[in-house]
Amino acid sequence: MQSLAMIENWPVPTAAAAVVTSDGTLLGTHGPTAHRFPLASVTKPLAAYAALVAYEEGAVELDEPAGPEGSTVRHLLAHTSGLAFDEHRVTAPPGTRRLYSNAGFEVLGDHIAKATEIPFPEYVRQAVLEPLGMTSTTLEGSPAKDGVSTVDDLARFAAEVQAPRLLDPRTVLEAQTVVHPGLKGVLPGYGHQNPNDWGLGFEIRDSKSPHWTGLSSSPATFGHFGQSGTFLWIDPAAGAACVALTDRAFGPWAAEVWTPFTDAVLAELGASR
């Protein structure tokens, strides 16, 4: 795909990208797709997927208590537990605000580790990484932000999410459906959003503006971006997903180049139909 070559003009030392369709076809790649990049918050969808495996295995229930009083596994996945951004401190009653929380994902990881009697990074490896052949991906530390991976591996993950083999497709559909609709909140890097919609570990685009995806991205688009200059989006309307990883921290540069890049990818996808 010619649009992927736009990453050559990004003001970053290293970048790689790929597009994979809903049937698992790798439509194109650009850059060093085997290079290992810190994922930052793109770690969260991997952690969430492992949490959903734990749910389907019966180790946890989505609505069982987890985290602050009144909070559940579902609240933690959807950033509605009331926990602060990076502190294990309650700032709102569960289910009342969309408070993006790294702490919430750390509590989630601890909860699943206790339920499964397996350290959460090891559980992620056994439940998601190993079955998908994501041999270059590791999680050592926080399930909110400490993953390291490659474009090759994340393309495998994007293919899985679009055509699930590890999970029941109904579970994945629930993960990309808004939890607690209508909640306001701040999308890190993009300001206050009303509503600030989220599924189970995946951010949902809906009508958010500004946003890190494209102007032409469908409202159903879901995924995540990371403060290490990384993103993964899946657009069901386009029938495809895109991964882009860099080694420059998120900043104004990303807001400037990511949206036209995504729009170019979507335009090329549309033209190829």
N, C-alpha and C positions, 0 to 999 in steps of 0.2 A: 504494500500500500504506500503510495507516494506521500500521503499526508503524514506518515510517521517520520519522514525525514525532517519535518519541522523542528524536531528536538535538537537538531544540529545547531540551530540558531538560539537555543535557550542559553542564558548566561549562567551555565553550570559547568563544573569540571567534567562530570561524567553523567550520561543519561542513556537509558534504554527503554524501549516501549514495545508493546505487542497488542494485537487485536485478535480475539478468539470468538468464533460464532457460537450460537446456541447448540449447534450439533457437534461442537468440539473441534471444528476446523480452525487451525491457526492461519488466519488470513494474511498476516504479515508481521514482521519484526524489524526493529532498527536498533542499532547500538549493541553494546556488549551484554547480551541477554543472560549470560552465565555469571556476570559480575554480582557479587553479594553486596547489597545495600541495606543499611539500617532502615527499618520500615516505619519507625515511630508509631503513630496511631493506626496505620494500616495493619498493625498486629491485631487490633480488636476484632475484625471479622473472622480471623483465624481462631481466636480464643472463643468467640461466640459460636462458631461452628462446632468446636469441641464441646462446648456446653450443651448444644443441642443433641450431639451424639450421646452425652451423658443422660440427657432427658429421655431419649428414645431407648436407651439401655435400661432405664428404670432406676438409675442411680440417684436422680433428683427429679423433682416436679417443678414445672415453671411457676406454680403458685404456692410453693412451700416457703416458709419464712427464711430469709437470708438478708444479712446486713442489718440496718437500723430497725428499731421496733416498727412493725407495720409494713416493712419492705419484704419483697419476695425476689426470687431468681429473675422473674420477668421484669420487675422494677430495675434491677441492677443492669440487665441487658439493654434496657430502653432508656437509661440515664434519667430515671424518675424515682430513684431511691431516696433522694434528698441529700445525699452525700456531696460534699464540696468537691471542687475540681481536683486538687492534689492533696487534700487533707482528709483524714478519717474523722470528719466533723459534720454533724447533721445541720443543714441550713434551711430545710423546708420539710413539711410532712410528705411522706411517700405519695406519688401520683398527682402532685399539685403543680409541679414545675419541671421543665426539662433542664436539669442542671448537668451539663456534660461533666463526667466524672471519671478520671483515671482511678481514683480511690475505689469507686464502685466496681470496676473490673478486677481490681486487686482483691477485694472482698469476695467477688464471684469466684476467682481462681482458688482462694483459700477454702471456700465452701465446697467446691467440687472436689478438691484434693482430700478434704476430710471425708466426704461421702464415698469416694472411690478408693480411698487409702492409697492413692498414687499422687506423687507431686504433680502439680498442674502442668508444668512444662513437659514432663514425661507423658502425661495424659494426652496433651495436644499432639505429641509425636506419634503416639500409638493410635489415636483416634482419627487424626486428619493427615498429618504429614506423611507417615509411612504408607498408608493405603493409597495415597494419591501419587506416590513416587516423588514427593517433594524433598529430595535428598540433600539439597543445598540450603534448606530452611531450618533455622534454629530459634528457640525461645529460651533465653537464659535470663531470668529476672521477671520483670513486671508483665503480666498478660495484657496490660494496657498499652505498652509502648516499646518493649525490648526485643521484638522479633527482628531477625535478619533474613533476607531472602533474595531471590533473583527474579527477573522477569519470566524466565522459563518456568520456574516453580509456580509463580502467581498466575500464569496463564493456565496451568493445570487446575489450580483452585477455581479460577473464573469459569472454566469449563464445567467443573463439578457443580458449582452453584446454579448454573444454567440448566444442567441436566443431571440431577442428583443421583448418585449411586450409594453414597454413605448414609444419606438421610431419606426419609419419606418425602416426596415432592410437596406434600401438604405442609410439612414442617417448614420447609424452605419458603413456601409461599407465605406462611405466617410470619417468618422472619423479615420478609420484605413488605409487610403490612403495618400500617401505623399503630403503635401502641399508645393508648391514652391520647386520642386525637384532640387537636385544638390547643395543646400546651405551648406557651411561649417559651423562648429561651435564646441564649446566645450560641451561635455557631462560631467556634473559635476561628479567628481570622477574618470572619465575614459579618460579624456584628449581630445585633438583635434580629430575630426572625419571629414572625407571627403568622402562622404557627411554625414551630421548629420541630418538624415531624421526624420520627425515628421508629425503626422496627426493632427486631431483636438483634442488636449488635451492628445493624446496617443503618446508615443515615439514608433518608428518603428525600429526594429532591423536591417533589411537589412544586409549589409556586415560589420557592425561596429566591430572593434577589437582594443583594448579589449572591452568587454561588460559584463554586469551583468547577462545576461541569459546564456544558455549553449552553448558549442561548437557545439552541435547537434541541437540547436534551429533553426527552419526554418527562412528564411529571412522575412517571413510574420508575425513573432511574434511581438506582440505589447503589451504595458502596461506602467508600471512606477515603479521606485523604490524611496525610501525616505531616507533622512539623519538620520532618527530614526532607521535604520536597518530593513526596510520593503520593500516588493515588491509584485507586482501582474503582472503576465504575462499571455497572452492568445496566444496559438500557434494553428492557424487554421489547419496547416498540421497534428498536433497531435490530433486535435479535443478535446482539453482540456485546462483548465486554472489552474494555481497554485497560491496560496496566501501563503506568509510566513511573519509573524510579529514577531518582537523581541523588547526588551527594551534596546538595546545597540546601540549607535550612529554608523552610517556607518563609516567604516575605512578599513584598509588592511585586517582585519579578514573576512569582508564580501566578498571582492574580491576573497579571497582564498576558501571560502566554498560554495558560491552561485552557481558558475558554475558547479562544480562536483555534487552538489545536483540536479540542474536542469537536467543535463545529466542523472543522475540515475533515476529521475522521468520519463523522456522521454523514457529511455530504458525499464522501467517497463511497461509504456503505450504501447510501441511497441510490447512487448512480450505478452501482454494480448489480442492483436487483433486476 
